[in-house]
């Protein structure tokens, strides 16, 4: 009986060991000091962990601080800083935390039509609109907030213009027209009449992010006064793949006539998710509190911006939840829910 119990126990330990992510980092620390502080800390690294947090603590005074962080496809942080600035402080004790999300923002798509005539390149049409999340991901605009692309009408239909098409799709928009003219003039192997016919009209598409995906807070306490910054948050951002149905750790878009804009989201069972959840309390008995939130998301177009600054006594307690794509089924299930 005893051997059976030991064997069963070892089996459970082995299974739990296999369930632990192979690539993970954890850090737990308790700090307590009375003196002059200068501390910089970063946890996470954008899209490798869903977000990154940078913390700066500097000034004269007493501090008690606990911090726990974990990154394994997502970033989980639970920390509290409780402090008092020294009565004779030269520099007020200040805590700053800035979180930058990898989850892409809501974008604006600008479409500009260009035509080449006797007076050179002219704009003949320009429009702005908010693209859907499916369109944004399909265009690759989520990889670069200043994404742009060029489309040449009818050009890709002829194999003779593959090189020109590739060039148009990649060159820098700032010098676009001059580069394009020089490129056309330098291509001796292209028939000038056909080039003029095919390349006389261009359409530029530019995707601009409407928010910086930032959550920031700073508390500065005056001499002899107290301050607190408590943050408990989790951010995740898993990969997108248009052909990902065979992958367990990605998400993709599925045509669905019953869903707004005609696309629903599919996700693998091990998909880590695309979300940001925050619980925060920030206060000072006398000093300065600054908050800046600049976050949006393209799936339903949600948008939030707040620039907040108070001098004096202030306390702000808040919660924020943004779930673009929920985690996969295997990620959501806790082991003790199986019994």
C-alpha angles and dihedrals in degrees: 000000000000092000090049091052092048091048091050091048092051090049092054091048090050093050092049090049090054090049092056112098112257092220113047140128128204131182128183123179140167118203130191125169146154113201141047114335133198113170133160122185135175127185124182129014112236114258094011089065105015094255144005129229125204119194127189123187119181139155144060123305148057125314138182112190135172123189134181123176135173132180126188109136087323137045122239119183131174115176142149130196117192115178149160123208114231117259090237096037118159089194121029114239107255133183120200126183124181121182121191118194127215092206105108121250131236107276139205117223117212118196118195123183116210127192129188117224143142091302094048125247116000133182110236101169137019131175140163130209142153110260123216121253090250092054092045094053094042091054092050091237092134090070094062126024089211094049119156135172138187126222123194115204112243091344098116092054091078119063091213089072100051093109092050091047092052091048093050091051095057114030123111112271094217094070095024102127097044092047092047093051092048091047093053092047092050096052103094091170093063121083105245095216093051091046091052090050096046101035103041093099129048136177122208120202118195125184116202122187111233095206136033094227092237132151111185137168134175129184123189120183122205120233111299092008131114134234139184136197116182120176130176111175145149128198129182135177121179127189127277122221124176090209096036102125089109093050122084098202103051140068131224141178122262122200108245123169092199094059126080111269089010099271133102127187125251123191139185121249091250097043107136095215139241108252149110125213123181137180112184141173121185127173147148130194088219128351136063132313122192127184130179125183121178110164136140138157133212100217096080099359098251115170134185130176126168128168108187132176130166129176115204129024113353142154129186124185118182148157128210129189127184120168114177097164121006120228120269121271095259091050093051096050116090117212094239091054088069093071 
